[in-house]
Amino acid sequence: MSMTFEQVADTVKNFSPEQREILTNLIHRWQIESTRREIAKDAKESLIAFRSGQLKPQSAKAIIMELQKAVKNQK
């Protein structure tokens, strides 16, 4: 039987402070692992694109300027 998010939240609310801390730490570690997997996937895809000629080498200065421009356009 699966629980809704609301049911899970209500259940967690009834945990002891120690149990909530353990759960918080677990969720934090899961998030870190997920982020690492995503970064590794993105890096692998970028290397494949670079090696296949889809991406061109750029200087750090050019990349920084491009990132600053993208951030500015988001505001």
DSSP file (Angstrom, degrees, kcal/mol; ACC not computed):
  #  RESIDUE AA STRUCTURE BP1 BP2  ACC     N-H-->O    O-->H-N    N-H-->O    O-->H-N    TCO  KAPPA ALPHA  PHI   PSI    X-CA   Y-CA   Z-CA
    1    1 A M              0   0    0      0, 0.0     2,-0.3     0, 0.0     0, 0.0   0.000 360.0 360.0 360.0 127.6    0.0    0.0    0.0
    2    2 A S        -     0   0    0      1,-0.0     2,-0.3     0, 0.0     0, 0.0  -0.641 360.0-137.7 -94.4 154.0    1.5    3.4   -1.0
    3    3 A M        -     0   0    0     -2,-0.3     2,-0.1     1,-0.0    -1,-0.0  -0.799  15.3-118.4-109.0 150.2    1.0    6.5    1.0
    4    4 A T     >  -     0   0    0     -2,-0.3     4,-2.3     1,-0.1     5,-0.2  -0.396  33.2-107.6 -76.0 164.1    0.3   10.0   -0.2
    5    5 A F  H  > S+     0   0    0      1,-0.2     4,-2.8     2,-0.2     5,-0.2   0.903 122.0  54.4 -58.6 -40.8    2.8   12.7    0.5
    6    6 A E  H  > S+     0   0    0      1,-0.2     4,-2.3     2,-0.2    -1,-0.2   0.890 107.6  49.4 -61.9 -40.0    0.4   14.2    3.1
    7    7 A Q  H  > S+     0   0    0      2,-0.2     4,-2.2     1,-0.2    -1,-0.2   0.901 111.4  49.3 -65.9 -40.5    0.2   10.8    4.9
    8    8 A V  H  X S+     0   0    0     -4,-2.3     4,-2.9     2,-0.2     5,-0.2   0.940 110.7  50.0 -63.0 -46.2    3.9   10.5    4.9
    9    9 A A  H  X S+     0   0    0     -4,-2.8     4,-2.1     1,-0.2    -2,-0.2   0.906 111.0  49.3 -60.1 -42.5    4.3   14.1    6.3
   10   10 A D  H  X S+     0   0    0     -4,-2.3     4,-0.8     2,-0.2    -1,-0.2   0.891 111.9  49.1 -63.9 -38.9    1.7   13.3    9.1
   11   11 A T  H >< S+     0   0    0     -4,-2.2     3,-0.9     1,-0.2     4,-0.3   0.929 110.9  49.1 -64.8 -45.8    3.6   10.1    9.9
   12   12 A V  H >< S+     0   0    0     -4,-2.9     3,-1.7     1,-0.3    -1,-0.2   0.855 102.0  63.6 -63.4 -34.8    7.0   11.9   10.1
   13   13 A K  H 3< S+     0   0    0     -4,-2.1    -1,-0.3     1,-0.3    -2,-0.2   0.811 101.9  51.6 -57.8 -29.9    5.4   14.6   12.3
   14   14 A N  T << S+     0   0    0     -3,-0.9    -1,-0.3    -4,-0.8    -2,-0.2   0.470  87.8 108.1 -88.7  -2.4    4.8   11.9   14.9
   15   15 A F  S <  S-     0   0    0     -3,-1.7    -3,-0.0    -4,-0.3     0, 0.0  -0.302  79.0-102.8 -68.7 158.3    8.4   10.7   14.8
   16   16 A S     >  -     0   0    0      1,-0.1     4,-2.5     4,-0.0     5,-0.2  -0.406  35.9-105.3 -72.4 160.3   10.7   11.4   17.7
   17   17 A P  H  > S+     0   0    0      0, 0.0     4,-2.2     0, 0.0     5,-0.2   0.886 123.3  52.6 -55.0 -38.7   13.2   14.2   17.2
   18   18 A E  H  > S+     0   0    0      2,-0.2     4,-2.3     1,-0.2     5,-0.2   0.912 109.1  48.4 -64.4 -42.3   16.0   11.6   16.9
   19   19 A Q  H  > S+     0   0    0      1,-0.2     4,-2.6     2,-0.2    -1,-0.2   0.893 110.9  50.9 -64.6 -39.8   14.0    9.7   14.2
   20   20 A R  H  X S+     0   0    0     -4,-2.5     4,-2.7     2,-0.2    -1,-0.2   0.888 110.0  50.2 -65.3 -37.7   13.4   12.9   12.3
   21   21 A E  H  X S+     0   0    0     -4,-2.2     4,-2.5    -5,-0.2    -2,-0.2   0.918 110.7  48.8 -65.8 -42.3   17.1   13.8   12.4
   22   22 A I  H  X S+     0   0    0     -4,-2.3     4,-2.3     2,-0.2    -2,-0.2   0.931 113.5  47.2 -61.3 -45.4   18.0   10.3   11.1
   23   23 A L  H  X S+     0   0    0     -4,-2.6     4,-2.8     2,-0.2     5,-0.2   0.902 110.4  52.5 -63.4 -41.6   15.4   10.7    8.3
   24   24 A T  H  X S+     0   0    0     -4,-2.7     4,-2.4     1,-0.2    -1,-0.2   0.920 110.4  47.9 -59.7 -44.7   16.7   14.2    7.5
   25   25 A N  H  X S+     0   0    0     -4,-2.5     4,-2.4     2,-0.2    -2,-0.2   0.899 111.5  50.5 -63.6 -41.1   20.2   12.9    7.2
   26   26 A L  H  X S+     0   0    0     -4,-2.3     4,-2.6     2,-0.2    -2,-0.2   0.939 111.6  47.0 -61.6 -47.2   19.1   10.0    5.0
   27   27 A I  H  X S+     0   0    0     -4,-2.8     4,-2.4     1,-0.2    -2,-0.2   0.903 111.0  52.5 -62.2 -41.1   17.2   12.4    2.7
   28   28 A H  H  X S+     0   0    0     -4,-2.4     4,-2.2    -5,-0.2    -1,-0.2   0.927 111.1  46.6 -61.0 -45.0   20.2   14.7    2.5
   29   29 A R  H  X S+     0   0    0     -4,-2.4     4,-2.6     1,-0.2    -2,-0.2   0.896 110.9  52.3 -64.3 -39.7   22.5   11.8    1.5
   30   30 A W  H  X S+     0   0    0     -4,-2.6     4,-2.5     1,-0.2    -1,-0.2   0.907 109.6  49.7 -62.0 -40.7   20.0   10.6   -1.1
   31   31 A Q  H  X S+     0   0    0     -4,-2.4     4,-2.6     2,-0.2    -2,-0.2   0.909 110.4  49.8 -65.2 -42.0   19.8   14.1   -2.6
   32   32 A I  H  X S+     0   0    0     -4,-2.2     4,-2.5     2,-0.2    -2,-0.2   0.934 112.0  48.1 -61.2 -46.2   23.6   14.3   -2.7
   33   33 A E  H  X S+     0   0    0     -4,-2.6     4,-2.4     1,-0.2    -2,-0.2   0.909 112.1  49.5 -60.6 -42.7   23.8   10.9   -4.4
   34   34 A S  H  X S+     0   0    0     -4,-2.5     4,-2.2     2,-0.2    -1,-0.2   0.914 111.1  49.0 -63.0 -43.7   21.1   11.9   -6.9
   35   35 A T  H  X S+     0   0    0     -4,-2.6     4,-2.6     1,-0.2    -2,-0.2   0.907 110.4  51.1 -63.1 -42.4   23.0   15.2   -7.7
   36   36 A R  H  X S+     0   0    0     -4,-2.5     4,-2.6     1,-0.2    -2,-0.2   0.909 109.9  49.4 -62.0 -42.6   26.2   13.3   -8.2
   37   37 A R  H  X S+     0   0    0     -4,-2.4     4,-2.5     2,-0.2    -1,-0.2   0.909 111.7  49.3 -62.5 -41.2   24.6   10.9  -10.6
   38   38 A E  H  X S+     0   0    0     -4,-2.2     4,-2.7     2,-0.2    -2,-0.2   0.911 111.6  48.4 -64.8 -43.0   23.1   13.8  -12.5
   39   39 A I  H  X S+     0   0    0     -4,-2.6     4,-2.6     2,-0.2    -2,-0.2   0.919 112.3  49.1 -62.9 -43.3   26.4   15.6  -12.7
   40   40 A A  H  X S+     0   0    0     -4,-2.6     4,-2.4     2,-0.2    -2,-0.2   0.905 111.9  48.9 -63.2 -41.3   28.1   12.4  -13.9
   41   41 A K  H  X S+     0   0    0     -4,-2.5     4,-2.5     2,-0.2    -2,-0.2   0.931 112.6  47.5 -62.5 -46.5   25.4   11.9  -16.5
   42   42 A D  H  X S+     0   0    0     -4,-2.7     4,-2.4     1,-0.2    -2,-0.2   0.898 112.0  50.3 -62.1 -41.2   25.7   15.5  -17.8
   43   43 A A  H  X S+     0   0    0     -4,-2.6     4,-2.5     2,-0.2    -1,-0.2   0.913 110.7  49.2 -64.1 -42.7   29.5   15.2  -17.9
   44   44 A K  H  X S+     0   0    0     -4,-2.4     4,-2.2     1,-0.2    -2,-0.2   0.926 112.7  47.4 -62.2 -45.0   29.4   11.9  -19.9
   45   45 A E  H  X S+     0   0    0     -4,-2.5     4,-2.4     1,-0.2    -1,-0.2   0.889 111.7  51.1 -64.1 -38.8   26.9   13.5  -22.4
   46   46 A S  H  X S+     0   0    0     -4,-2.4     4,-2.7     2,-0.2    -2,-0.2   0.905 109.3  50.0 -65.7 -41.7   29.1   16.6  -22.7
   47   47 A L  H  X S+     0   0    0     -4,-2.5     4,-2.9     2,-0.2     5,-0.2   0.907 111.0  49.4 -63.2 -41.1   32.2   14.5  -23.4
   48   48 A I  H  X S+     0   0    0     -4,-2.2     4,-1.7     2,-0.2     6,-0.2   0.933 113.0  46.9 -62.9 -44.9   30.3   12.5  -26.1
   49   49 A A  H  <>S+     0   0    0     -4,-2.4     5,-2.4     2,-0.2     6,-0.9   0.900 114.1  47.9 -63.9 -40.7   29.1   15.8  -27.7
   50   50 A F  H ><5S+     0   0    0     -4,-2.7     3,-1.4     4,-0.2    -2,-0.2   0.934 112.3  48.0 -65.4 -46.6   32.6   17.3  -27.5
   51   51 A R  H 3<5S+     0   0    0     -4,-2.9    -1,-0.2     1,-0.3    -2,-0.2   0.781 109.6  53.4 -67.1 -26.1   34.3   14.3  -29.0
   52   52 A S  T 3<5S-     0   0    0     -4,-1.7    -1,-0.3    -5,-0.2    -2,-0.2   0.472 119.8-109.3 -87.8  -0.8   31.7   14.1  -31.8
   53   53 A G  T < 5S+     0   0    0     -3,-1.4    -3,-0.2    -4,-0.3    -2,-0.1   0.520  87.0 119.2  89.6   5.0   32.4   17.7  -32.7
   54   54 A Q  S   <S+     0   0    0     -5,-2.4     2,-0.4    -6,-0.2    -4,-0.2   0.752  74.5  47.7 -74.7 -23.3   29.1   19.1  -31.5
   55   55 A L  S    S-     0   0    0     -6,-0.9    -2,-0.2    -5,-0.1    -1,-0.0  -0.931  77.0-145.9-119.0 143.5   30.9   21.3  -29.0
   56   56 A K        -     0   0    0     -2,-0.4    -6,-0.0     1,-0.0     2,-0.0  -0.817  28.3-101.1-106.9 146.3   33.8   23.6  -29.8
   57   57 A P        -     0   0    0      0, 0.0     2,-0.3     0, 0.0    -1,-0.0  -0.378  45.2-176.0 -61.8 142.0   36.7   24.4  -27.4
   58   58 A Q        -     0   0    0     -2,-0.0     2,-0.1     3,-0.0     0, 0.0  -0.961  27.1-106.5-137.7 155.5   36.4   27.8  -25.7
   59   59 A S     >  -     0   0    0     -2,-0.3     4,-2.0     1,-0.1     5,-0.2  -0.420  31.9-115.2 -75.1 157.9   38.5   29.8  -23.4
   60   60 A A  H  > S+     0   0    0      1,-0.2     4,-2.7     2,-0.2     5,-0.2   0.888 117.5  56.5 -59.4 -39.1   37.4   30.2  -19.8
   61   61 A K  H  > S+     0   0    0      1,-0.2     4,-2.4     2,-0.2    -1,-0.2   0.912 106.8  48.2 -60.3 -43.6   36.9   33.9  -20.4
   62   62 A A  H  > S+     0   0    0      2,-0.2     4,-2.1     1,-0.2    -1,-0.2   0.893 112.4  48.8 -65.0 -39.9   34.5   33.2  -23.2
   63   63 A I  H  X S+     0   0    0     -4,-2.0     4,-2.6     2,-0.2    -2,-0.2   0.924 111.1  49.6 -66.1 -44.5   32.5   30.7  -21.1
   64   64 A I  H  X S+     0   0    0     -4,-2.7     4,-2.7     1,-0.2     5,-0.2   0.914 111.0  49.8 -61.3 -43.3   32.3   33.1  -18.2
   65   65 A M  H  X S+     0   0    0     -4,-2.4     4,-2.1    -5,-0.2    -1,-0.2   0.905 111.0  49.5 -62.0 -40.8   31.1   35.9  -20.4
   66   66 A E  H  X S+     0   0    0     -4,-2.1     4,-2.2     2,-0.2    -2,-0.2   0.904 111.8  48.5 -65.3 -41.7   28.4   33.5  -21.9
   67   67 A L  H  X S+     0   0    0     -4,-2.6     4,-2.5     2,-0.2    -2,-0.2   0.913 110.8  50.4 -64.7 -42.9   27.3   32.5  -18.4
   68   68 A Q  H  X S+     0   0    0     -4,-2.7     4,-2.4     1,-0.2    -2,-0.2   0.895 110.3  50.5 -62.2 -39.0   27.1   36.1  -17.2
   69   69 A K  H  X S+     0   0    0     -4,-2.1     4,-2.1    -5,-0.2    -1,-0.2   0.912 110.3  49.5 -64.6 -42.7   25.0   36.9  -20.3
   70   70 A A  H  X S+     0   0    0     -4,-2.2     4,-1.0     2,-0.2    -2,-0.2   0.901 112.0  47.9 -64.2 -41.2   22.7   34.0  -19.6
   71   71 A V  H >X S+     0   0    0     -4,-2.5     4,-0.8     1,-0.2     3,-0.6   0.917 110.8  51.5 -65.0 -42.8   22.2   35.0  -15.9
   72   72 A K  H >< S+     0   0    0     -4,-2.4     3,-0.7     1,-0.2    -2,-0.2   0.879 107.9  52.4 -61.5 -39.0   21.6   38.6  -16.9
   73   73 A N  H 3< S+     0   0    0     -4,-2.1    -1,-0.2     1,-0.2    -2,-0.2   0.715 102.9  59.6 -71.6 -20.7   18.9   37.5  -19.4
   74   74 A Q  H <<        0   0    0     -4,-1.0    -1,-0.2    -3,-0.6    -2,-0.2   0.709 360.0 360.0 -79.2 -20.2   17.1   35.5  -16.7
   75   75 A K    <<        0   0    0     -4,-0.8    -1,-0.2    -3,-0.7    -2,-0.2   0.472 360.0 360.0 -78.8 360.0   16.6   38.6  -14.5
